[in-house]
Amino acid sequence: MRSSNPVFSRRGFSRDNGYAGFNAQPQAGGPAVGTQGNPYAQGSPHAPQGGNPYAQNPYAQNPYAPQDVQHGAPPQAPPAADRMTMDDVVARSAMTLGTVVVGAVLAWALLPVSPSSWGLAIGAALIAMVLALVQVFKRKASPALILGYAAFEGVFLGVISEMFNSRWSGAPFQAVLGTMAIAGATLLVYRAGWIRVTARYARIGMTIAIGFVLIMAVNLLLVVFGIAPDGGLRSMGPLGAIVGILALVLGAFFLTLDFKQIEDGVAYGAPRQESWLAAFGLTMTLVWIYIEMLRLVAIFSGDD
């Protein structure tokens, strides 16, 4: 069974055949490694007549395969020391989230609440978004891009947290507690097996998430052009609260995908560098949840 996570499935993680077919042993009298279940493999009753152009090693272009794989030699798994472990994920996540926290604390301490600070926060958010997009479309993890994203995201969070705190005292602290509660509860539910991350689950969730983001983008345009001056779907009233709760549910959904990505990476022997991608995804999700929680705390606090 292949992983339902697109990041890992495109790298060839397979529970049946090990890491991208590495270390898989053919059964006695069975087909060669990499040909099981392949209708185009040589000797298959479904193979086309006149030779099969697809009979080569399906992992020959695997970017993680050693050099001898490219020449048709039997593939070997990466050394155990080079495989991702849970300790690697925890360490990288601590570094990434720590960078976010440091950036937020410095921004809160050094930047006063003012229009210029708000402009700086928007600029930091845009830079963080660009760095995140570059990393998303790269094939390999870049620690520099990930930590750079975390630093600029931290500056953005520090400024908006200070602004919210000046209006709703204690809101950032409550948002942090809420974020921790959602993350902890989601992890507990996931580990208990009450949620199974399957391909169908991921497709349905991502469809809803994409629709949500598109609707929010349209809503933002309506606000910018003055059609919805009160914020529209993101107002500070009951409608905004409902949308915020939906956004938190999506955040919990993203967390389950992150947990599945980490679990699969460790189980399938992913390269250690993949732990940076796991930390990156986890950080983005927690930032999403914190921002939505901050808004909800403000909404429920009213004008106090």
C-alpha positions as CSV (number, residue, x, y, z in Angstrom):
1,M,0.0,0.0,0.0
2,R,1.5,3.3,-1.0
3,S,1.4,6.3,1.3
4,S,-1.6,8.6,0.8
5,N,0.7,11.6,1.4
6,P,1.7,13.2,-2.0
7,V,5.1,14.3,-0.7
8,F,6.1,10.7,0.2
9,S,4.2,8.8,-2.5
10,R,6.0,10.7,-5.3
11,R,9.3,9.6,-3.7
12,G,8.2,5.9,-3.9
13,F,7.5,5.0,-0.3
14,S,5.8,1.6,-0.3
15,R,5.0,-0.5,2.8
16,D,5.0,-3.7,0.8
17,N,8.4,-3.2,-0.9
18,G,10.3,-1.2,1.7
19,Y,11.8,2.2,0.8
20,A,11.1,2.6,-2.9
21,G,11.6,-1.1,-3.4
22,F,14.8,-1.1,-1.5
23,N,15.6,-4.3,0.5
24,A,12.6,-6.1,-1.0
25,Q,13.3,-9.8,-1.5
26,P,11.6,-11.7,-4.3
27,Q,9.6,-14.7,-3.3
28,A,10.6,-18.1,-4.5
29,G,9.3,-18.6,-8.0
30,G,7.8,-15.0,-7.9
31,P,8.5,-12.1,-10.2
32,A,11.5,-9.9,-9.8
33,V,11.6,-7.0,-7.4
34,G,9.8,-4.0,-8.8
35,T,7.6,-6.1,-11.1
36,Q,5.0,-7.3,-8.7
37,G,1.6,-6.0,-9.6
38,N,3.1,-4.3,-12.8
39,P,1.0,-5.2,-15.8
40,Y,3.9,-4.2,-18.1
41,A,6.5,-6.4,-16.5
42,Q,8.2,-9.0,-18.6
43,G,6.4,-12.3,-18.2
44,S,3.2,-10.8,-17.1
45,P,0.1,-12.2,-18.8
46,H,-0.9,-8.5,-19.4
47,A,2.4,-7.6,-21.0
48,P,2.1,-6.3,-24.6
49,Q,3.4,-8.4,-27.4
50,G,6.7,-7.6,-29.1
51,G,8.6,-6.6,-26.1
52,N,7.9,-4.2,-23.3
53,P,9.4,-0.7,-23.1
54,Y,8.3,-0.4,-19.5
55,A,10.1,-3.4,-18.1
56,Q,13.1,-1.5,-16.8
57,N,13.6,-0.9,-13.1
58,P,10.7,1.5,-12.1
59,Y,13.0,3.2,-9.6
60,A,15.8,3.9,-12.0
61,Q,15.1,7.6,-11.8
62,N,14.6,7.7,-8.1
63,P,16.5,10.8,-6.9
64,Y,17.4,8.9,-3.6
65,A,18.7,5.8,-5.3
66,P,22.4,5.2,-5.0
67,Q,24.5,5.5,-8.2
68,D,24.5,1.7,-8.9
69,V,20.8,1.8,-9.2
70,Q,21.0,4.1,-12.2
71,H,23.1,1.3,-13.9
72,G,20.6,-1.4,-13.1
73,A,22.3,-2.9,-10.1
74,P,20.0,-4.2,-7.3
75,P,18.9,-1.2,-5.2
76,Q,20.1,-0.9,-1.6
77,A,18.4,1.0,1.2
78,P,20.1,4.1,2.5
79,P,22.4,3.4,5.5
80,A,20.4,3.3,8.8
81,A,22.3,6.4,10.0
82,D,20.9,8.4,7.0
83,R,17.3,7.5,7.6
84,M,14.7,9.8,9.2
85,T,13.9,9.1,12.8
86,M,11.3,10.5,15.2
87,D,14.2,12.2,17.1
88,D,15.2,14.0,13.8
89,V,11.6,15.3,13.3
90,V,11.4,16.5,16.9
91,A,14.8,18.2,16.7
92,R,14.0,20.0,13.3
93,S,10.5,20.9,14.5
94,A,12.0,22.4,17.7
95,M,14.5,24.4,15.6
96,T,11.8,25.7,13.2
97,L,9.2,26.5,15.9
98,G,12.0,28.0,18.1
99,T,12.9,30.3,15.2
100,V,9.3,31.4,14.9
101,V,9.1,32.1,18.6
102,V,12.4,34.1,18.7
103,G,11.2,36.2,15.7
104,A,7.9,36.9,17.4
105,V,9.4,37.8,20.7
106,L,11.9,40.2,19.1
107,A,9.2,41.8,17.0
108,W,6.9,42.3,20.0
109,A,9.8,43.7,22.1
110,L,11.3,46.0,19.5
111,L,8.4,47.2,17.3
112,P,5.8,49.5,18.8
113,V,2.1,49.3,17.9
114,S,1.9,51.7,14.9
115,P,0.9,51.8,11.2
116,S,4.6,51.4,10.2
117,S,4.9,48.2,12.3
118,W,1.7,46.9,10.6
119,G,3.3,47.6,7.2
120,L,6.5,45.7,8.3
121,A,4.4,42.8,9.4
122,I,2.7,42.6,6.0
123,G,6.1,42.7,4.3
124,A,7.4,39.9,6.6
125,A,4.3,37.8,5.8
126,L,4.8,38.3,2.1
127,I,8.4,37.3,2.3
128,A,7.5,34.2,4.4
129,M,4.9,33.3,1.8
130,V,7.4,33.5,-1.0
131,L,10.0,31.4,0.8
132,A,7.3,28.8,1.7
133,L,6.2,28.6,-2.0
134,V,9.8,28.1,-3.2
135,Q,10.2,25.3,-0.7
136,V,6.9,23.7,-1.6
137,F,8.0,23.4,-5.3
138,K,11.5,22.2,-4.6
139,R,12.2,18.5,-4.7
140,K,14.5,18.5,-1.7
141,A,14.3,20.2,1.7
142,S,16.3,23.4,2.1
143,P,17.0,24.2,5.8
144,A,17.9,27.8,4.9
145,L,14.5,28.4,3.2
146,I,12.6,26.7,6.0
147,L,14.4,28.6,8.8
148,G,14.1,31.8,6.8
149,Y,10.3,31.3,6.4
150,A,10.1,30.6,10.2
151,A,12.0,33.8,11.0
152,F,9.8,36.1,8.8
153,E,6.7,34.3,9.9
154,G,7.7,35.0,13.5
155,V,8.1,38.7,12.9
156,F,4.6,38.8,11.4
157,L,3.1,36.9,14.3
158,G,4.9,39.0,16.9
159,V,3.5,42.3,15.4
160,I,-0.1,41.1,15.1
161,S,0.0,39.4,18.5
162,E,1.1,42.7,20.1
163,M,-1.6,44.6,18.2
164,F,-4.2,42.1,19.4
165,N,-2.9,42.2,22.9
166,S,-3.2,46.0,23.0
167,R,-6.9,45.7,22.2
168,W,-7.7,42.4,23.9
169,S,-5.4,41.9,26.8
170,G,-4.1,38.3,27.1
171,A,-5.5,37.2,23.7
172,P,-2.1,35.9,22.4
173,F,-1.6,33.8,25.6
174,Q,-5.0,32.3,25.2
175,A,-4.4,31.7,21.5
176,V,-1.2,29.8,22.4
177,L,-3.0,27.7,24.9
178,G,-5.8,27.0,22.4
179,T,-3.2,26.0,19.7
180,M,-1.5,23.6,22.1
181,A,-4.9,22.1,23.1
182,I,-5.9,21.5,19.5
183,A,-2.5,20.0,18.6
184,G,-2.5,17.8,21.6
185,A,-6.1,16.6,21.1
186,T,-5.6,15.9,17.4
187,L,-2.4,13.9,18.2
188,L,-4.3,11.9,20.9
189,V,-7.2,11.2,18.5
190,Y,-4.7,10.2,15.7
191,R,-2.6,7.9,17.9
192,A,-5.8,6.3,19.3
193,G,-6.7,5.3,15.7
194,W,-10.0,7.2,15.8
195,I,-8.9,9.0,12.6
196,R,-7.4,7.0,9.7
197,V,-5.7,9.1,7.1
198,T,-6.5,7.4,3.8
199,A,-6.3,8.7,0.2
200,R,-10.0,9.3,0.2
201,Y,-9.9,11.2,3.5
202,A,-7.0,13.4,2.2
203,R,-8.8,14.1,-1.1
204,I,-12.0,15.1,0.5
205,G,-10.2,17.3,3.1
206,M,-8.0,19.0,0.6
207,T,-11.0,19.7,-1.7
208,I,-12.7,21.4,1.2
209,A,-9.5,23.3,2.2
210,I,-9.0,24.6,-1.4
211,G,-12.6,25.7,-1.6
212,F,-12.2,27.5,1.7
213,V,-9.0,29.3,0.7
214,L,-10.6,30.4,-2.6
215,I,-13.7,31.7,-0.9
216,M,-11.5,33.6,1.6
217,A,-9.5,35.1,-1.3
218,V,-12.7,36.4,-2.9
219,N,-13.8,37.7,0.4
220,L,-10.5,39.6,0.8
221,L,-11.0,41.2,-2.6
222,L,-14.5,42.3,-1.6
223,V,-13.1,43.9,1.6
224,V,-10.2,45.6,-0.3
225,F,-12.7,47.2,-2.8
226,G,-15.0,48.3,-0.1
227,I,-17.9,46.0,-1.0
228,A,-17.7,44.3,2.4
229,P,-16.3,47.0,4.7
230,D,-17.1,45.0,7.9
231,G,-14.9,42.1,6.8
232,G,-17.6,40.0,5.2
233,L,-17.0,36.4,6.1
234,R,-14.1,37.4,8.3
235,S,-16.0,39.9,10.4
236,M,-15.7,40.1,14.1
237,G,-19.3,38.9,14.6
238,P,-21.1,35.6,14.7
239,L,-20.5,34.8,11.0
240,G,-16.7,35.4,11.5
241,A,-16.8,33.1,14.5
242,I,-18.4,30.3,12.5
243,V,-15.8,30.7,9.7
244,G,-13.0,30.8,12.3
245,I,-14.2,27.5,13.8
246,L,-14.3,25.9,10.3
247,A,-10.7,27.2,9.8
248,L,-9.7,25.5,13.1
249,V,-11.3,22.2,12.0
250,L,-9.3,22.5,8.7
251,G,-6.2,23.1,10.8
252,A,-6.8,19.9,12.8
253,F,-7.2,18.1,9.4
254,F,-3.8,19.5,8.3
255,L,-2.3,18.2,11.5
256,T,-3.5,14.7,10.8
257,L,-1.8,14.9,7.4
258,D,1.4,16.1,9.1
259,F,1.3,13.2,11.6
260,K,0.7,10.7,8.8
261,Q,3.6,12.2,6.8
262,I,5.9,11.8,9.8
263,E,4.7,8.3,10.6
264,D,5.2,7.2,7.0
265,G,8.6,8.8,6.7
266,V,9.9,7.0,9.7
267,A,8.3,3.7,8.8
268,Y,9.5,3.7,5.2
269,G,13.0,4.8,6.0
270,A,12.9,8.2,4.4
271,P,16.2,10.1,4.1
272,R,17.0,12.1,7.1
273,Q,16.7,15.3,5.1
274,E,13.0,14.7,4.9
275,S,12.6,15.5,8.6
276,W,13.0,19.2,7.6
277,L,9.9,18.9,5.3
278,A,8.0,17.3,8.2
279,A,9.0,20.2,10.5
280,F,8.1,22.7,7.8
281,G,4.6,21.3,7.3
282,L,4.0,21.0,11.0
283,T,5.1,24.7,11.6
284,M,2.9,26.0,8.8
285,T,-0.1,24.1,10.3
286,L,0.5,25.4,13.8
287,V,0.9,29.0,12.5
288,W,-2.5,28.6,10.7
289,I,-4.2,27.3,13.9
290,Y,-2.6,30.1,16.1
291,I,-3.8,32.9,13.8
292,E,-7.3,31.5,13.6
293,M,-7.4,31.0,17.4
294,L,-6.2,34.5,17.9
295,R,-9.1,35.9,15.9
296,L,-11.6,33.7,17.7
297,V,-10.4,34.8,21.1
298,A,-10.8,38.4,20.0
299,I,-14.3,37.7,18.6
300,F,-15.5,36.1,21.8
301,S,-13.8,38.8,23.9
302,G,-16.0,41.4,22.2
303,D,-15.0,45.0,22.8
304,D,-13.6,44.4,26.3
